[in-house]
Amino acid sequence: MLNYCGTVLVWKYYLRDMRSAGRTILLLLALQFAGGCDKGHSTVKPQTPGDFVSATPTASYSFQELRTYASILGLTDLTDLLTHDVQAFKITYRTTYKAGTITASGLVFVPQSLASGAPIVSLHHGTTFVKDDVPSVSGEFSGVEFFASSGYIAIMPDYIGYGESAAIFHPYYDEEYTASAVTDMIQATTEFLTGEGVPFNSHLFLAGYSEGGYVTMATARAIHLGALPGFTVDAIAAGAGGYDLTHMLTAIIEGKEYNYPAYVGFLIMAYNTTYEWNRPLTYFFRDEYANVFETYMTGEYDDGVMNSKLPTGMEQLLQPAFFQGLQDPEGEAEFKQALEMNTIDGWNSSVPIRLYHGTSDEVIPYSNSEVTLENMINAGSGQVSLTPIPGGSHGNSLIPMMLLLIPWFEELK
């Protein structure tokens, strides 16, 4: 369920399994450019979803610096594409949550000295347990800067439950709130760009990996249904997302072991909170493991801490009655309905969609992308494909995906 723009999309936010290595690279490169500025841009706080609230400059990069970073990281094919200096901004905006609107946040990377309108690319990070690890808070170099230097307005939403909305429990794998957090940020970004006199056009690209893959597909479907009138989606790239939630949970439960039980806990706790079931955690988990989640699912600890304290068997993790209810066709109807409601249904898309997935993914089964591909084709989509990454795990399939994705986006730009 679950996890992190390749060497280019997001070293820090997407690739959970390479987090420590990414930080070492950042230290070696001394990429500590996220400094506060005394200049900000803001408007009177509005209440309409998609309204821009404020923007604060965070970091800036010359294209020469970015070419150096790309070369050091082994991305020599990128260097000729990097032609713009980049200014990053933290922006805040209004979005929908439950019965009202809230302020959410994310980062916008703006290429400088644009001669004509730039397309927008929205990039979506993977599962984040530590709230300070999201784009607008961490402030670390992410690789998204490369997209901006090559001529895209690049945005990266924090999602609800992080950044400015950190007091909310992240509505993990909720299709409605997932999509609206992205589409509202895109709308707010255009308001900000217009105010700053930055030229942009109506062309939009979407990409993400793991939870970000799910976010990408949820956003694409929402736009298909009319969420962002006036925009043309040119391409959609989604990697290793848990698109069909019923299929995914069934595969996890039927498997002998699952080494990432913290993700199962995250999903259950998110639904329990988002849909206001408000059941005690002991309804779902055996007592000792309910205590683990209560203690560590606070936004301060990563999944590794929790996984080390949890069993790998779902029968051992979950309360017997809840586990049996999941297996009973008539049992736990409310939870199963939530999974069904948030599964990304196939739709008749005229936009080219490429799914990517490692064939040995141990977090989200490869078969989940196969099912999603079939659902899209059955719904009439004629430009959808699945690119298998042979032998790829969840952690090491992102970079191959991005090396395939970047030239494809450039062809369509």
C-alpha positions as CSV (number, residue, x, y, z in Angstrom):
1,M,0.0,0.0,0.0
2,L,2.1,2.1,-0.4
3,N,5.7,3.7,-0.9
4,Y,8.9,6.6,-3.1
5,C,11.2,11.3,-9.4
6,G,13.8,8.6,-9.8
7,T,17.1,9.7,-9.7
8,V,15.1,12.5,-10.9
9,L,11.7,12.5,-9.4
10,V,12.3,12.4,-5.8
11,W,15.4,10.9,-4.2
12,K,14.1,11.9,-0.8
13,Y,10.3,11.5,-1.0
14,Y,9.7,8.5,-3.2
15,L,12.4,6.0,-2.5
16,R,11.7,4.9,1.0
17,D,14.1,2.0,0.9
18,M,17.0,4.3,-0.3
19,R,16.3,7.1,2.2
20,S,19.6,6.8,4.1
21,A,21.6,6.5,0.9
22,G,19.9,9.5,-0.5
23,R,20.7,11.5,2.5
24,T,24.4,10.5,2.3
25,I,24.4,11.7,-1.3
26,L,22.9,15.0,-0.2
27,L,25.5,15.5,2.4
28,L,28.3,14.7,0.0
29,L,26.9,17.2,-2.5
30,A,26.2,19.7,0.2
31,L,22.8,20.4,-1.2
32,Q,21.6,22.6,1.6
33,F,19.9,25.4,-0.3
34,A,16.6,25.5,1.5
35,G,16.9,28.9,3.2
36,G,14.1,31.1,4.4
37,C,13.4,34.4,2.7
38,D,12.0,37.5,4.2
39,K,9.8,38.0,1.1
40,G,6.4,36.2,0.9
41,H,3.3,36.6,-1.2
42,S,-0.2,36.2,0.3
43,T,-3.8,37.1,-0.1
44,V,-6.7,37.4,2.3
45,K,-7.4,33.9,3.5
46,P,-10.1,32.5,1.2
47,Q,-12.5,29.7,1.7
48,T,-13.0,28.3,-1.8
49,P,-11.2,25.0,-2.7
50,G,-8.5,25.7,-5.1
51,D,-7.9,29.3,-3.9
52,F,-4.3,30.4,-3.5
53,V,-3.4,31.6,0.0
54,S,0.4,32.3,0.1
55,A,3.8,31.6,-1.4
56,T,7.2,31.8,0.3
57,P,10.5,31.4,-1.6
58,T,12.5,28.5,-0.2
59,A,15.5,27.7,-2.5
60,S,17.0,28.6,-5.8
61,Y,19.4,26.8,-8.2
62,S,21.3,27.8,-11.3
63,F,21.1,25.5,-14.3
64,Q,24.8,25.1,-14.1
65,E,24.5,23.8,-10.5
66,L,21.8,21.4,-11.6
67,R,23.9,20.1,-14.5
68,T,26.7,19.4,-12.0
69,Y,24.3,17.5,-9.7
70,A,22.9,15.5,-12.6
71,S,26.4,14.6,-13.8
72,I,27.5,13.5,-10.3
73,L,24.3,11.4,-9.9
74,G,25.1,9.7,-13.2
75,L,22.2,11.3,-15.1
76,T,24.3,12.5,-18.0
77,D,21.4,12.2,-20.4
78,L,19.7,14.9,-18.5
79,T,22.3,17.6,-18.6
80,D,21.4,19.0,-22.1
81,L,17.8,19.4,-21.0
82,L,18.7,21.6,-18.0
83,T,18.6,25.1,-19.4
84,H,16.7,27.2,-16.8
85,D,17.6,28.5,-13.3
86,V,14.9,27.4,-10.8
87,Q,13.2,29.1,-7.9
88,A,11.2,27.0,-5.4
89,F,8.3,28.2,-3.4
90,K,6.2,26.7,-0.6
91,I,2.6,27.5,-1.4
92,T,-0.5,27.2,0.7
93,Y,-4.0,26.8,-0.7
94,R,-7.5,25.8,0.2
95,T,-8.8,22.3,-0.3
96,T,-11.8,20.2,0.8
97,Y,-11.8,18.0,3.8
98,K,-15.0,16.5,5.2
99,A,-17.7,19.2,5.6
100,G,-15.4,22.2,5.0
101,T,-12.3,23.7,3.6
102,I,-8.8,23.5,5.1
103,T,-5.4,25.0,4.2
104,A,-3.0,22.6,2.6
105,S,0.5,23.0,1.2
106,G,3.2,21.9,-1.2
107,L,6.2,23.0,-3.3
108,V,6.2,24.7,-6.7
109,F,9.4,24.8,-8.7
110,V,9.4,27.7,-11.3
111,P,11.8,27.8,-14.2
112,Q,13.3,31.3,-14.7
113,S,13.5,33.3,-17.9
114,L,10.7,31.5,-19.7
115,A,10.3,32.6,-23.3
116,S,6.8,31.1,-23.7
117,G,4.2,29.3,-21.6
118,A,5.4,26.2,-19.7
119,P,3.5,23.0,-19.2
120,I,2.8,21.9,-15.6
121,V,4.0,18.5,-14.2
122,S,2.5,17.3,-11.0
123,L,4.7,14.8,-9.2
124,H,3.4,12.7,-6.3
125,H,5.5,11.2,-3.5
126,G,5.1,7.9,-1.8
127,T,3.9,6.9,1.6
128,T,5.2,9.1,4.3
129,F,5.1,8.1,8.0
130,V,7.2,11.0,9.4
131,K,5.3,14.2,8.9
132,D,8.5,16.3,8.6
133,D,9.6,14.3,5.6
134,V,7.1,15.9,3.2
135,P,8.2,18.3,0.4
136,S,7.3,21.7,2.0
137,V,8.7,20.8,5.4
138,S,11.9,18.9,4.7
139,G,13.3,21.5,2.3
140,E,15.9,19.1,1.0
141,F,17.0,18.8,-2.7
142,S,14.5,16.4,-4.3
143,G,15.3,16.0,-8.0
144,V,12.1,17.7,-9.0
145,E,14.3,20.7,-9.7
146,F,15.5,18.9,-12.8
147,F,12.0,19.0,-14.3
148,A,11.7,22.7,-13.7
149,S,15.2,23.4,-15.2
150,S,14.1,21.5,-18.3
151,G,11.1,23.8,-18.7
152,Y,8.2,22.5,-16.7
153,I,6.3,24.2,-13.9
154,A,6.8,21.4,-11.4
155,I,4.6,21.0,-8.4
156,M,4.7,18.5,-5.5
157,P,1.7,18.4,-3.1
158,D,2.3,17.5,0.5
159,Y,-1.2,15.8,0.7
160,I,-3.8,16.3,3.4
161,G,-2.4,15.4,6.8
162,Y,1.1,16.9,6.2
163,G,2.6,20.4,6.1
164,E,0.0,23.0,6.8
165,S,-2.7,20.3,7.5
166,A,-0.4,18.2,9.7
167,A,-3.0,18.1,12.5
168,I,-5.2,15.9,10.4
169,F,-4.6,12.1,10.2
170,H,-3.6,11.6,6.5
171,P,-6.6,10.1,4.6
172,Y,-4.4,7.4,3.2
173,Y,-5.8,5.8,0.0
174,D,-9.0,7.9,0.0
175,E,-9.7,8.6,-3.6
176,E,-11.7,11.8,-3.2
177,Y,-9.3,13.6,-0.8
178,T,-6.3,12.3,-2.6
179,A,-7.4,13.8,-6.0
180,S,-8.8,17.1,-4.7
181,A,-5.6,17.9,-2.8
182,V,-3.7,17.7,-6.1
183,T,-6.3,19.4,-8.4
184,D,-6.8,22.2,-5.9
185,M,-3.0,22.8,-5.7
186,I,-2.8,22.9,-9.5
187,Q,-5.6,25.4,-9.6
188,A,-4.0,27.5,-6.8
189,T,-0.6,27.3,-8.6
190,T,-2.0,28.8,-11.7
191,E,-3.4,31.7,-9.6
192,F,0.0,32.2,-8.1
193,L,1.8,32.1,-11.5
194,T,-0.7,34.5,-13.0
195,G,-0.1,37.0,-10.2
196,E,3.7,36.7,-10.6
197,G,3.6,37.0,-14.4
198,V,5.0,33.6,-15.0
199,P,3.9,32.2,-18.4
200,F,2.3,28.8,-18.5
201,N,0.0,26.8,-20.8
202,S,-2.8,24.4,-20.3
203,H,-0.8,21.2,-20.8
204,L,-0.5,18.9,-17.8
205,F,1.6,15.9,-17.0
206,L,1.0,13.6,-14.0
207,A,3.5,11.1,-12.5
208,G,4.0,9.3,-9.2
209,Y,5.3,6.1,-7.6
210,S,3.8,3.8,-4.9
211,E,1.2,5.8,-3.0
212,G,2.1,8.5,-5.5
213,G,1.1,6.1,-8.3
214,Y,-2.3,5.8,-6.7
215,V,-2.5,9.6,-6.3
216,T,-1.6,10.0,-10.0
217,M,-4.4,7.6,-11.2
218,A,-7.0,9.1,-8.7
219,T,-6.1,12.6,-10.0
220,A,-6.3,11.5,-13.6
221,R,-9.7,10.0,-13.1
222,A,-11.0,13.1,-11.3
223,I,-9.8,15.3,-14.2
224,H,-11.4,13.0,-16.6
225,L,-14.7,13.5,-14.7
226,G,-14.3,17.4,-14.9
227,A,-12.2,18.4,-11.9
228,L,-9.9,20.8,-13.9
229,P,-11.7,22.3,-16.8
230,G,-9.4,24.1,-19.2
231,F,-6.5,21.8,-18.8
232,T,-5.3,19.2,-21.2
233,V,-3.6,16.1,-19.7
234,D,-0.9,15.0,-22.1
235,A,0.4,12.0,-20.3
236,I,0.0,9.9,-17.2
237,A,2.8,7.8,-15.6
238,A,2.0,5.7,-12.5
239,G,4.3,3.2,-10.9
240,A,3.6,0.5,-8.3
241,G,0.5,2.0,-6.9
242,G,-2.2,0.0,-5.0
243,Y,-4.9,0.9,-7.4
244,D,-7.3,-2.0,-6.7
245,L,-7.5,-2.0,-2.9
246,T,-9.7,-5.1,-2.6
247,H,-7.3,-7.1,-4.7
248,M,-4.3,-5.8,-2.8
249,L,-5.6,-6.5,0.7
250,T,-6.8,-10.0,-0.4
251,A,-3.3,-10.8,-1.8
252,I,-1.7,-9.6,1.5
253,I,-4.1,-11.6,3.7
254,E,-3.7,-14.8,1.6
255,G,0.1,-14.5,1.6
256,K,2.1,-16.4,4.1
257,E,3.8,-13.3,5.4
258,Y,4.0,-9.6,4.7
259,N,7.1,-7.8,5.8
260,Y,5.5,-4.3,5.8
261,P,2.6,-4.6,8.3
262,A,2.9,-0.9,9.3
263,Y,1.2,-0.1,5.9
264,V,-1.8,-2.2,6.7
265,G,-2.1,-0.5,10.0
266,F,-1.8,2.9,8.3
267,L,-4.7,2.1,6.0
268,I,-6.9,0.8,8.7
269,M,-6.3,3.7,11.0
270,A,-6.8,6.2,8.2
271,Y,-10.2,4.7,7.3
272,N,-11.2,4.5,11.0
273,T,-10.4,8.2,11.4
274,T,-11.5,9.6,8.0
275,Y,-14.9,7.9,8.0
276,E,-15.4,8.5,11.7
277,W,-15.9,4.9,12.7
278,N,-14.0,5.8,15.8
279,R,-13.5,2.2,16.8
280,P,-10.9,1.3,19.4
281,L,-7.7,0.0,17.7
282,T,-8.2,-3.2,19.6
283,Y,-11.2,-3.9,17.4
284,F,-8.8,-4.3,14.5
285,F,-5.5,-5.4,16.0
286,R,-4.5,-7.7,18.8
287,D,-4.0,-5.8,22.0
288,E,-0.2,-5.6,22.0
289,Y,0.0,-4.5,18.4
290,A,-2.8,-2.0,18.9
291,N,-0.5,-0.5,21.5
292,V,2.3,-0.3,19.0
293,F,0.2,1.6,16.5
294,E,-1.1,3.9,19.2
295,T,2.4,4.7,20.4
296,Y,4.3,5.0,17.0
297,M,1.7,6.0,14.4
298,T,2.1,9.6,15.4
299,G,4.0,11.2,12.5
300,E,7.3,11.0,14.4
301,Y,8.4,7.4,13.6
302,D,9.1,5.8,10.3
303,D,7.7,2.5,9.1
304,G,10.9,0.6,10.0
305,V,10.4,1.3,13.7
306,M,6.9,-0.1,13.5
307,N,7.6,-3.0,11.3
308,S,10.3,-4.2,13.7
309,K,7.7,-4.4,16.5
310,L,4.9,-6.1,14.4
311,P,4.4,-9.7,13.2
312,T,4.6,-10.5,9.4
313,G,1.5,-12.7,9.5
314,M,-1.9,-11.0,9.2
315,E,-3.5,-13.6,11.3
316,Q,-1.1,-12.8,14.1
317,L,-1.5,-9.0,13.7
318,L,-5.2,-8.7,13.4
319,Q,-7.9,-9.5,16.0
320,P,-9.3,-12.9,15.2
321,A,-12.9,-11.6,14.8
322,F,-11.7,-8.9,12.4
323,F,-9.5,-11.3,10.5
324,Q,-12.3,-13.8,10.1
325,G,-14.6,-11.1,9.0
326,L,-12.3,-10.1,6.2
327,Q,-12.3,-13.7,5.0
328,D,-16.1,-14.1,5.3
329,P,-17.9,-12.8,2.2
330,E,-20.5,-11.2,4.4
331,G,-18.2,-10.0,7.1
332,E,-16.7,-6.5,7.8
333,A,-19.0,-5.0,5.1
334,E,-18.2,-1.4,6.1
335,F,-14.5,-1.8,5.7
336,K,-14.8,-3.7,2.4
337,Q,-17.1,-1.1,1.1
338,A,-14.5,1.6,1.9
339,L,-11.9,-0.5,-0.1
340,E,-14.3,-0.8,-3.0
341,M,-15.2,2.9,-2.9
342,N,-11.5,3.9,-3.1
343,T,-10.4,1.4,-5.7
344,I,-9.5,3.2,-8.9
345,D,-12.1,2.1,-11.3
346,G,-11.3,1.8,-15.0
347,W,-12.4,4.6,-17.3
348,N,-12.4,5.3,-21.0
349,S,-9.3,7.5,-21.2
350,S,-8.2,9.3,-24.4
351,V,-4.9,10.2,-22.6
352,P,-1.9,7.9,-22.9
353,I,-1.3,6.1,-19.6
354,R,1.7,4.1,-18.8
355,L,1.8,1.8,-15.7
356,Y,5.2,0.6,-14.4
357,H,5.8,-2.1,-11.9
358,G,8.6,-4.4,-10.7
359,T,7.7,-8.0,-11.2
360,S,9.2,-8.9,-7.8
361,D,7.5,-6.1,-5.9
362,E,7.3,-7.3,-2.3
363,V,5.1,-4.4,-1.1
364,I,2.4,-4.1,-3.7
365,P,1.8,-7.2,-5.8
366,Y,2.7,-6.9,-9.5
367,S,-0.7,-8.5,-10.3
368,N,-2.4,-5.3,-8.9
369,S,-1.1,-3.4,-12.0
370,E,-2.2,-6.3,-14.3
371,V,-5.7,-6.1,-12.9
372,T,-5.7,-2.3,-13.3
373,L,-4.5,-2.6,-16.9
374,E,-7.3,-5.0,-17.6
375,N,-9.9,-2.8,-16.0
376,M,-8.8,0.2,-18.0
377,I,-8.8,-1.7,-21.3
378,N,-12.3,-3.2,-20.5
379,A,-13.5,0.4,-19.9
380,G,-12.4,1.4,-23.4
381,S,-9.0,3.0,-22.8
382,G,-7.0,2.4,-26.0
383,Q,-3.7,4.0,-25.0
384,V,-2.9,2.3,-21.7
385,S,0.0,-0.1,-21.2
386,L,1.9,-1.8,-18.4
387,T,5.7,-1.9,-18.5
388,P,7.1,-4.6,-16.3
389,I,10.5,-4.1,-14.7
390,P,11.9,-7.6,-14.7
391,G,13.0,-8.7,-11.2
392,G,12.3,-5.2,-9.8
393,S,11.5,-4.8,-6.2
394,H,9.4,-2.0,-4.7
395,G,12.6,-0.1,-3.8
396,N,14.6,-0.5,-6.9
397,S,12.0,-0.1,-9.7
398,L,11.6,3.6,-9.4
399,I,14.8,4.6,-11.2
400,P,14.2,2.4,-14.2
401,M,10.7,3.8,-14.4
402,M,12.0,7.3,-14.4
403,L,14.6,6.6,-17.0
404,L,11.8,5.5,-19.3
405,L,9.4,8.2,-18.3
406,I,11.5,11.3,-18.8
407,P,12.2,10.9,-22.5
408,W,8.5,10.0,-23.1
409,F,7.3,13.2,-21.4
410,E,9.9,15.2,-23.4
411,E,8.5,13.7,-26.7
412,L,5.0,14.9,-25.8
413,K,5.9,18.3,-24.2
